[in-house]
Amino acid sequence: MGDDGRDKGGDGGPGTLDAAFFRRWLDAAGTLIDEEAERLTALDSAIGDADHGSNMRRGFSAVRETLAAEEPASPQAVLALAGRRLVSTVGGASGPLYGTLLRRTGKALGEALGERTDPDRAEFAAALRAGIDAVSALGGAKPGDKTMIDALVPAAAALDTS
C-alpha cells in the first residue's frame, strides 16, 4: 500500500479498487447467484413467494451483459450502472434494495473522488456506508432486524480495518 492509503496493484491488479475490480466483483457475485439460485428460491419459499433466486439470477445476468457492453471506466460508474440494471430487472423488494445499495455507493464514491478513479479502502468503506444508509432509509431496516443490513454493516467496518 502506498503512503496515500491506496493499493498499488496497477490497472485491475490485485488490491486495486478500480473499475476492473468492481466488474470482477459483480461478475463473481453473479456466478455465486447462478450457483445458488435454487437454494435462494427454496429459502424464499419458506416466507416469501419463491422467486428470489430466479429474480437475482435475472438481475445479475443483466448487470453482466450491460457492464460488458458499456465498459464503464470508473468504480462509481460501474456501481451506478449495475444498480440501475438491478432496479430495472429484479422484481419485488430486492431490485430496489440491492439497486439502491449500488447506486448510492457509486454516487458517494463519485462525490468523494471527483475525477479520480482509484478509491482507497477507507473511501470505499465510507461510500458503502452511504449505500447502507440509503437501503436502511428505503426499507426501514436497522442492524439486528435480520436483514441484509446485518451483513453489510460488518462488511463496511471490515474495510476500515483491512
N, C-alpha and C positions, 0 to 999 in steps of 0.2 A: 504494500500500500504506500502511496506517495505521501509527502508531507501535508498535502491538502485533504487527506482522508479519502481520496479516490483510488480505486484499484487500478493498477497499471497493466492490464491484460491485453491491451490493444483492441482493435475493432473486433467485437464479437468474441474476444478471447475469454479464457476463464477469469471469472471475477469482475468482468466489465459489465456495468449496468447500462448498456446501450440498447438501441432498438433491436439489434440481433438477439441479445439476451432475452428481451421480453417476448420476441416472436418465438424463440425456442421454449420459453416458459409456458406460453399459451399453447403451443403445439404439444408439449408434454402433458399439460392438463387435458387437452383433447384426447390424447392417447389413453390416459387413465380413465377418462369418462367413457370412451369406447369400450374399454376392457371391463368396466364395472357398471355399465348401463343396466344390465338385468338386475344386478343387486340393488342399485339405486331405486329402480322401479319396484322391486319387492319390498324394500324398506318403506317406500312411499305408500304402498298399498295398505299398510297397517293403519295409517291415519289420514291418508290422502286419496287422490284419485288415480294412483298407479301410473303416472306418466312422467315422473321426474327424470328417470334415466333417458327415455326417448327424447324429451324436451331438451335436456342438456346436451345430448349427442347431436341433435339437430343444430343447436346454437353454436357449439364449438366447431362443428363441421363448417358452418357458415363463416365463423371467425377465421378459420384456417384458409378457406378459399379467398376471403376478402384480403387478408394480410398478404397472401401470395400474389394476388393480382395488383394490389396497390402499393406494396412495399413502403410503408411509412418510414421516414428517416429518423425519427426521434422516439424515445421511450414514451413521451407524453402523447404523441400521435398514435403510436401502436395501441396504447391503453384506451385512448378515447375512441378509436375506430372499433376496437374489439367490444367495448362497452355498448356502442351504438348497435352493433350487429346482434349482441345478446338481447338487448331490449326489443329489437325488431323480429327476432326469430324464436325466442324461448317463451313459451306460454306460461300462464299462471303468474305467481309472485316471483318465481326465480329469475325470469328475464329482467324485470325492473331492479331486483335486488343486486344480482351479480353485475348487471349493466351499470347501475349507479356506482357500485364499488369501483369498477374500472374507469368509468368516465370521470368521476370526481378525483380519483387518484391521478389520472392523467392531467386533469386541469390543474391540480395542486402542483404537480411536477413542473408544468409549463410556467405557472406563476413564480415558482422558486428559481427555475433555471433560466428563464428568458430565452436567449438564443442558444444556450449551452445544451448539449445532448448527452451529458455524462454525469448523472447524479451520483453522489456518494451514498453510502448506506443510510446515513442519518437523514439525508434529503428524501430518499425513498421511503424511509420509515415515517417521516412527517407527512408525506403525501398519502401514504397508506392510511395513516390515522385520519386524515381528512376524508378519505373514501369510507372508512369505517363509520365516522360520524354521520356522513350522508346516508349510509344504509340504516343506521340506527334511527335517524330522524324520519326516514321514509317508512320504515316498518315498525318503529316504536320499540325495538328490542334494545336491551342493555345487557351487559355481562351478567351471567348467571341465569338467563332466560332459556338456556338450552337451544340456542340458535347459532347461525354462522358467526355471530359476533364473538361467541366463546372461543372460536378457533382463530379469528382474525386479530383480536387484541393481543394475545401472547405472541403471535407471529410478528406483529409490528414491534413489540417490545424486544423480541429476539434480534431483530435487525439492529437495534440500538447497541446491543452488547456483543455483536459478532465482529 
